[in-house]
Structure formats: C-alpha cells, structure tokens
Amino acid sequence: MDRRTFHFIWSAAVAVMTVAHAAQAEGSLDLFSSRGQALEFAINDICMPYLRQGGTVPALAGRSGVAASLDGRPATRLHGFGRVMVAADPANRGCTIVAREGDGRTARAQALGVLEGGYLLETLAGPNEAVLHSRKWTGLAEAYCFRLDEKVVEADIATSRGQDPDEAGRTESLRLTLYWSDAEASRKGVCRA
C-alpha cells in the first residue's frame, strides 16, 4: 500500500469515527452502536414516545435507522451491530422490537436492564428460571407490566437461544412488544397506582 492510499484510508476512517461520535453525542445511534445501545434507544427513544403521543416509528428513529419491514409492516432497522428492528403494532396499540440473531439470553438481559432501570417493572408471567439456566432451552416467554402516565403498559418478551448450530434457521433472539393493557394487570392485581 502506497503512502497516498494509506492517508486516504486513514482520513476516511477518522471522518467516519468523527461522524459516528457526533451522532452518538446527540442521542442517536451510529454504525458502531452495540445491541444494548440499540435496545435502549428503541425502548426509551422510540417505543415510549410512540405510546405516549403517537407519531411514526421512522420519525421517532430519525437518522438512527433505515426503512425495513417486520411481519409485513413498515419498520426501522436501527444502525449498529445489534440487528435491532422496531415497528408500530397497531393491533395492540403498541410497539414491537426485534433483535435478530445472537444470544437471546444476553438480549433478554439487556432489554430487561433498560426496562428495570427506567420503570417499576412487575411480573405478570414468568420467567421460568429453571428453563433460562438450562443448557437445552430453546425459548422463553414472559410478561411484565409497569405504569406510564397513570396507565399500564404490558411488556411481552419472547426469547430464543439462537446460538446452537441446530438452531441456525432461527433469526430472532428477542421479541419485545410494549402495549397499553390495563385489563390484564388489573386482573392479576399488579401495576396499580
């Protein structure tokens, strides 16, 4: 590699890193964002505002993602290494977040960490800890709830292990759906004011 080529590549790398750092500083995602950062952004900066005031997922995502499709609905694929997608879920008056591939156990922990850090999370169903800590588990379904603006939001989490060679066909390691659900919480006696 000659000197000119090296300087060109080095300058381009510095420019990309500068743009990435500037994007991160203004509260958005960049090409180097991790799955944890993308899940946090999806929950706090897209889904919660969507639940509170509506709008569209692409508008809430801003320059942090690109147009995609999820379950036949318009979606946004967030920038970064996490392969995280977000879509409105009009049938449930909610928002769906999907993390593609990777270890579902880690994605679950990251999503729950964001929810527990920002909201008073209560359990509706699960988790089955014996299944979660088993080496043979393939999937786990849980439901949580929390209060937001004096209403109840339910958080349904479906996790698949997605790391075994025999599960190579699986593409989702995590599916998190957030939606308004006063009835279920009331029935279970949780998430009350």
KADA-V799942 format. One record per pair of residues at least 12 apart in sequence whose C-alpha atoms are under 10 Angstrom apart, sorted by the first residue. I is the first residue (numbers start at 1). J is the second residue. If there is no record, write none. Layout:
# KADA-V799942
i->I j->J
i->I j->J
This chain:
# KADA-V799942
i->16 j->30
i->16 j->31
i->16 j->32
i->17 j->30
i->17 j->31
i->17 j->32
i->19 j->31
i->20 j->32
i->20 j->33
i->23 j->63
i->23 j->64
i->24 j->37
i->24 j->64
i->27 j->41
i->27 j->45
i->27 j->64
i->28 j->41
i->28 j->45
i->28 j->61
i->28 j->62
i->28 j->63
i->28 j->64
i->28 j->65
i->28 j->78
i->28 j->79
i->29 j->41
i->29 j->61
i->29 j->62
i->29 j->63
i->29 j->64
i->29 j->65
i->29 j->78
i->29 j->79
i->29 j->80
i->30 j->63
i->30 j->64
i->30 j->65
i->30 j->78
i->30 j->79
i->30 j->80
i->30 j->81
i->31 j->64
i->31 j->65
i->31 j->78
i->31 j->79
i->31 j->80
i->31 j->81
i->31 j->82
i->32 j->79
i->32 j->80
i->32 j->81
i->32 j->82
i->33 j->64
i->33 j->78
i->33 j->79
i->33 j->80
i->33 j->81
i->33 j->82
i->34 j->79
i->34 j->80
i->34 j->81
i->34 j->82
i->34 j->83
i->34 j->84
i->35 j->78
i->35 j->79
i->35 j->80
i->35 j->81
i->35 j->82
i->35 j->83
i->35 j->84
i->35 j->99
i->35 j->100
i->35 j->102
i->35 j->106
i->35 j->107
i->35 j->110
i->35 j->111
i->36 j->80
i->36 j->81
i->36 j->82
i->36 j->84
i->36 j->106
i->36 j->107
i->36 j->108
i->36 j->109
i->36 j->110
i->36 j->111
i->36 j->113
i->36 j->114
i->37 j->79
i->37 j->80
i->37 j->81
i->37 j->82
i->37 j->84
i->37 j->110
i->37 j->111
i->37 j->114
i->38 j->64
i->38 j->65
i->38 j->77
i->38 j->78
i->38 j->79
i->38 j->80
i->38 j->81
i->38 j->82
i->38 j->83
i->38 j->84
i->38 j->85
i->38 j->99
i->38 j->110
i->38 j->111
i->39 j->78
i->39 j->82
i->39 j->83
i->39 j->84
i->39 j->85
i->39 j->86
i->39 j->97
i->39 j->98
i->39 j->99
i->39 j->107
i->39 j->108
i->39 j->110
i->39 j->111
i->39 j->112
i->39 j->113
i->39 j->114
i->39 j->176
i->40 j->110
i->40 j->111
i->40 j->112
i->40 j->113
i->40 j->114
i->40 j->115
i->41 j->61
i->41 j->64
i->41 j->78
i->41 j->114
i->42 j->57
i->42 j->60
i->42 j->61
i->42 j->64
i->42 j->76
i->42 j->78
i->42 j->84
i->42 j->85
i->42 j->86
i->42 j->87
i->42 j->95
i->42 j->96
i->42 j->97
i->42 j->98
i->42 j->111
i->43 j->86
i->43 j->95
i->43 j->96
i->43 j->97
i->43 j->111
i->43 j->114
i->43 j->115
i->43 j->118
i->43 j->176
i->43 j->177
i->43 j->178
i->44 j->114
i->44 j->115
i->44 j->118
i->45 j->57
i->45 j->60
i->45 j->61
i->45 j->62
i->46 j->58
i->46 j->59
i->46 j->60
i->46 j->61
i->46 j->62
i->46 j->86
i->46 j->87
i->46 j->88
i->46 j->95
i->46 j->97
i->47 j->60
i->47 j->61
i->47 j->86
i->47 j->87
i->47 j->88
i->47 j->94
i->47 j->95
i->47 j->96
i->47 j->97
i->47 j->177
i->47 j->178
i->47 j->179
i->48 j->94
i->48 j->95
i->48 j->148
i->48 j->153
i->48 j->178
i->48 j->179
i->50 j->88
i->50 j->93
i->50 j->94
i->50 j->95
i->51 j->88
i->51 j->93
i->51 j->94
i->51 j->95
i->51 j->148
i->51 j->153
i->51 j->178
i->51 j->179
i->51 j->180
i->52 j->148
i->52 j->149
i->52 j->180
i->54 j->88
i->54 j->93
i->54 j->94
i->55 j->88
i->56 j->74
i->56 j->75
i->56 j->87
i->56 j->88
i->57 j->74
i->57 j->75
i->57 j->76
i->57 j->86
i->57 j->87
i->57 j->88
i->57 j->95
i->58 j->74
i->58 j->75
i->58 j->76
i->58 j->77
i->58 j->78
i->58 j->86
i->58 j->87
i->58 j->88
i->59 j->76
i->60 j->76
i->61 j->76
i->61 j->77
i->61 j->78
i->61 j->86
i->62 j->76
i->62 j->78
i->63 j->78
i->63 j->79
i->64 j->76
i->64 j->77
i->64 j->78
i->64 j->79
i->64 j->80
i->65 j->77
i->65 j->78
i->65 j->79
i->65 j->80
i->65 j->84
i->65 j->85
i->65 j->86
i->66 j->78
i->66 j->79
i->66 j->85
i->67 j->85
i->67 j->86
i->68 j->85
i->68 j->86
i->68 j->87
i->69 j->85
i->69 j->86
i->69 j->87
i->70 j->85
i->70 j->86
i->70 j->87
i->70 j->88
i->70 j->96
i->70 j->97
i->70 j->98
i->71 j->87
i->71 j->89
i->73 j->87
i->73 j->88
i->73 j->89
i->73 j->90
i->74 j->86
i->74 j->87
i->74 j->88
i->74 j->89
i->75 j->87
i->75 j->88
i->75 j->89
i->75 j->96
i->75 j->97
i->76 j->88
i->76 j->97
i->77 j->97
i->77 j->98
i->77 j->99
i->82 j->98
i->82 j->99
i->82 j->100
i->82 j->101
i->82 j->102
i->82 j->107
i->83 j->98
i->83 j->99
i->83 j->100
i->83 j->101
i->83 j->102
i->83 j->172
i->84 j->97
i->84 j->98
i->84 j->99
i->84 j->100
i->84 j->101
i->84 j->172
i->84 j->174
i->84 j->175
i->85 j->97
i->85 j->98
i->85 j->99
i->85 j->100
i->85 j->175
i->86 j->98
i->86 j->99
i->86 j->175
i->86 j->176
i->86 j->177
i->87 j->177
i->88 j->177
i->88 j->178
i->88 j->179
i->89 j->177
i->89 j->178
i->89 j->179
i->90 j->179
i->91 j->179
i->92 j->177
i->92 j->178
i->92 j->179
i->92 j->180
i->92 j->181
i->93 j->178
i->93 j->179
i->93 j->180
i->93 j->181
i->94 j->153
i->94 j->154
i->94 j->155
i->94 j->177
i->94 j->178
i->94 j->179
i->94 j->180
i->94 j->181
i->95 j->155
i->95 j->176
i->95 j->177
i->95 j->178
i->95 j->179
i->95 j->180
i->96 j->155
i->96 j->156
i->96 j->157
i->96 j->175
i->96 j->176
i->96 j->177
i->96 j->178
i->96 j->179
i->97 j->111
i->97 j->157
i->97 j->174
i->97 j->175
i->97 j->176
i->97 j->177
i->97 j->178
i->98 j->157
i->98 j->158
i->98 j->159
i->98 j->171
i->98 j->172
i->98 j->173
i->98 j->174
i->98 j->175
i->98 j->176
i->98 j->177
i->99 j->111
i->99 j->159
i->99 j->171
i->99 j->172
i->99 j->173
i->99 j->174
i->99 j->175
i->99 j->176
i->100 j->162
i->100 j->170
i->100 j->171
i->100 j->172
i->100 j->173
i->100 j->174
i->100 j->175
i->101 j->160
i->101 j->161
i->101 j->162
i->101 j->163
i->101 j->168
i->101 j->169
i->101 j->170
i->101 j->171
i->101 j->172
i->101 j->173
i->101 j->174
i->102 j->160
i->102 j->161
i->102 j->162
i->102 j->163
i->102 j->164
i->102 j->170
i->102 j->171
i->102 j->172
i->102 j->173
i->102 j->174
i->103 j->159
i->103 j->160
i->103 j->161
i->103 j->162
i->103 j->163
i->103 j->164
i->103 j->172
i->103 j->173
i->103 j->174
i->104 j->138
i->104 j->139
i->104 j->140
i->104 j->158
i->104 j->159
i->104 j->160
i->104 j->161
i->104 j->162
i->104 j->163
i->104 j->172
i->104 j->173
i->104 j->174
i->104 j->175
i->105 j->132
i->105 j->133
i->105 j->139
i->105 j->140
i->105 j->159
i->105 j->160
i->105 j->161
i->105 j->162
i->105 j->163
i->105 j->173
i->105 j->174
i->106 j->159
i->106 j->161
i->106 j->173
i->106 j->174
i->107 j->159
i->107 j->160
i->107 j->161
i->107 j->173
i->107 j->174
i->107 j->175
i->108 j->140
i->108 j->157
i->108 j->158
i->108 j->159
i->108 j->160
i->108 j->161
i->108 j->173
i->108 j->174
i->108 j->175
i->108 j->176
i->111 j->157
i->111 j->174
i->111 j->175
i->111 j->176
i->112 j->144
i->112 j->155
i->112 j->157
i->112 j->176
i->115 j->144
i->115 j->145
i->115 j->146
i->115 j->155
i->116 j->146
i->118 j->146
i->119 j->145
i->119 j->146
i->119 j->147
i->119 j->148
i->120 j->144
i->120 j->145
i->120 j->146
i->120 j->147
i->120 j->148
i->120 j->191
i->121 j->144
i->121 j->145
i->121 j->146
i->121 j->147
i->121 j->153
i->121 j->154
i->121 j->155
i->121 j->190
i->121 j->191
i->122 j->143
i->122 j->144
i->122 j->145
i->122 j->146
i->122 j->147
i->122 j->154
i->122 j->155
i->122 j->185
i->122 j->190
i->122 j->191
i->123 j->142
i->123 j->143
i->123 j->144
i->123 j->145
i->123 j->146
i->123 j->154
i->123 j->155
i->123 j->185
i->123 j->188
i->123 j->190
i->123 j->191
i->124 j->142
i->124 j->143
i->124 j->144
i->124 j->145
i->124 j->154
i->124 j->155
i->124 j->156
i->124 j->184
i->124 j->185
i->124 j->188
i->124 j->189
i->124 j->190
i->124 j->191
i->125 j->141
i->125 j->142
i->125 j->143
i->125 j->144
i->125 j->145
i->125 j->156
i->125 j->188
i->126 j->140
i->126 j->141
i->126 j->142
i->126 j->143
i->126 j->144
i->126 j->157
i->127 j->140
i->127 j->141
i->127 j->142
i->127 j->143
i->127 j->144
i->127 j->157
i->128 j->140
i->128 j->141
i->128 j->142
i->132 j->159
i->132 j->161
i->135 j->161
i->136 j->161
i->136 j->164
i->137 j->160
i->137 j->161
i->138 j->159
i->138 j->160
i->138 j->161
i->138 j->162
i->138 j->163
i->138 j->164
i->138 j->167
i->138 j->173
i->139 j->158
i->139 j->159
i->139 j->160
i->139 j->161
i->139 j->162
i->139 j->173
i->139 j->174
i->140 j->157
i->140 j->158
i->140 j->159
i->140 j->160
i->140 j->161
i->140 j->174
i->141 j->156
i->141 j->157
i->141 j->158
i->141 j->159
i->141 j->160
i->141 j->174
i->141 j->175
i->141 j->176
i->142 j->155
i->142 j->156
i->142 j->157
i->142 j->158
i->142 j->159
i->142 j->176
i->143 j->155
i->143 j->156
i->143 j->157
i->143 j->158
i->143 j->176
i->143 j->177
i->143 j->178
i->144 j->156
i->144 j->157
i->144 j->178
i->144 j->185
i->144 j->190
i->144 j->191
i->145 j->178
i->145 j->179
i->145 j->180
i->145 j->181
i->145 j->182
i->145 j->184
i->145 j->185
i->145 j->190
i->145 j->191
i->145 j->192
i->146 j->180
i->146 j->181
i->146 j->185
i->146 j->190
i->146 j->191
i->146 j->192
i->146 j->193
i->147 j->180
i->147 j->181
i->147 j->182
i->147 j->185
i->147 j->190
i->147 j->191
i->147 j->192
i->147 j->193
i->148 j->180
i->148 j->191
i->150 j->182
i->150 j->191
i->150 j->192
i->150 j->193
i->151 j->180
i->151 j->181
i->151 j->182
i->151 j->191
i->151 j->192
i->151 j->193
i->152 j->179
i->152 j->180
i->152 j->181
i->152 j->182
i->152 j->183
i->152 j->184
i->152 j->185
i->152 j->186
i->152 j->190
i->152 j->191
i->152 j->192
i->152 j->193
i->153 j->177
i->153 j->178
i->153 j->179
i->153 j->180
i->153 j->181
i->153 j->182
i->153 j->184
i->153 j->185
i->153 j->191
i->154 j->177
i->154 j->178
i->154 j->179
i->154 j->180
i->154 j->181
i->154 j->182
i->154 j->184
i->154 j->185
i->154 j->191
i->155 j->176
i->155 j->177
i->155 j->178
i->155 j->179
i->155 j->180
i->155 j->181
i->156 j->175
i->156 j->176
i->156 j->177
i->156 j->178
i->156 j->179
i->157 j->174
i->157 j->175
i->157 j->176
i->157 j->177
i->157 j->178
i->158 j->172
i->158 j->173
i->158 j->174
i->158 j->175
i->158 j->176
i->158 j->177
i->159 j->172
i->159 j->173
i->159 j->174
i->159 j->175
i->159 j->176
i->160 j->172
i->160 j->173
i->160 j->174
i->160 j->175
i->161 j->173
i->161 j->174
i->162 j->174
